[in-house]
């Protein structure tokens, strides 16, 4: 079995967590373990039935990554401001 065959089956299983069980948190956790990018996913020839929930999960992953990035930037700025005030 090729890596893309494995990824395709894995992603179908993740999509089924969403489609059949509405298990977004679990699906997000499992998807994160695969390490397959959105671009790689789009090339695997999945059906719209599988792509729809997967795209939703990738959108959420990207949104959360941006939120965490902003939180880290704010924390760094806050720490820098605190250091300036304490001088």
C-alpha positions as CSV (number, residue, x, y, z in Angstrom):
1,X,0.0,0.0,0.0
2,X,1.4,3.4,-0.9
3,X,1.5,6.4,1.4
4,X,-1.2,8.1,-0.5
5,X,-3.5,5.0,-0.3
6,X,-3.0,5.0,3.5
7,X,-3.7,8.8,3.7
8,X,-6.8,8.4,1.6
9,X,-8.2,5.6,3.8
10,X,-7.2,7.5,7.0
11,X,-8.9,10.7,5.8
12,X,-12.1,8.8,4.8
13,X,-12.1,7.4,8.4
14,X,-11.8,10.9,9.8
15,X,-14.6,12.1,7.5
16,X,-16.7,9.3,8.8
17,X,-16.2,10.5,12.4
18,X,-17.8,13.7,11.3
19,X,-20.4,12.5,8.8
20,X,-21.7,9.5,10.9
21,X,-21.0,10.6,14.5
22,X,-20.6,14.4,14.4
23,X,-17.4,13.9,16.5
24,X,-15.6,17.1,15.5
25,X,-13.2,17.2,18.5
26,X,-12.2,13.5,18.0
27,X,-11.9,14.0,14.2
28,X,-9.7,17.1,14.7
29,X,-7.4,15.2,17.1
30,X,-7.1,12.2,14.8
31,X,-6.6,14.4,11.7
32,X,-3.8,16.2,13.5
33,X,-1.9,13.0,13.9
34,X,-1.7,12.3,10.2
35,X,0.3,15.3,9.2
36,X,-1.4,15.5,5.8
37,X,-1.7,19.0,4.4
38,X,-4.8,20.4,2.8
39,X,-3.0,20.5,-0.6
40,X,-2.1,16.8,-0.2
41,X,-5.7,16.0,0.8
42,X,-7.2,17.7,-2.2
43,X,-5.1,15.6,-4.6
44,X,-6.3,12.2,-3.2
45,X,-9.5,12.0,-5.2
46,X,-11.9,12.0,-2.3
47,X,-15.6,12.4,-2.8
48,X,-17.5,15.6,-1.9
49,X,-19.1,13.5,0.9
50,X,-15.6,13.1,2.5
51,X,-14.2,16.5,1.4
52,X,-16.9,18.6,3.0
53,X,-16.2,17.7,6.6
54,X,-12.4,17.5,6.0
55,X,-12.4,21.0,4.6
56,X,-14.3,22.1,7.7
57,X,-11.7,20.5,9.9
58,X,-8.8,22.1,8.0
59,X,-10.5,25.5,8.1
60,X,-10.8,25.1,11.9
61,X,-7.2,24.0,12.2
62,X,-6.0,27.1,10.3
63,X,-8.3,29.4,12.3
64,X,-7.0,28.0,15.6
65,X,-3.4,28.3,14.4
66,X,-4.0,32.0,13.7
67,X,-5.6,32.5,17.1
68,X,-2.7,30.8,18.9
69,X,-0.2,32.9,16.8
70,X,-2.0,36.1,17.9
71,X,-2.1,35.0,21.5
72,X,1.6,34.3,21.5
73,X,2.3,37.7,19.9
74,X,0.1,39.5,22.5
75,X,1.8,37.6,25.4
76,X,5.2,38.6,24.1
77,X,4.1,42.2,23.7
78,X,2.6,42.2,27.2
79,X,5.8,40.7,28.7
80,X,7.9,43.3,26.8
81,X,5.6,46.1,28.1
82,X,5.9,44.7,31.7
83,X,9.6,44.7,31.4
84,X,9.6,48.3,30.2
85,X,7.4,49.4,33.1
86,X,9.5,47.7,35.7
87,X,12.7,49.6,34.6
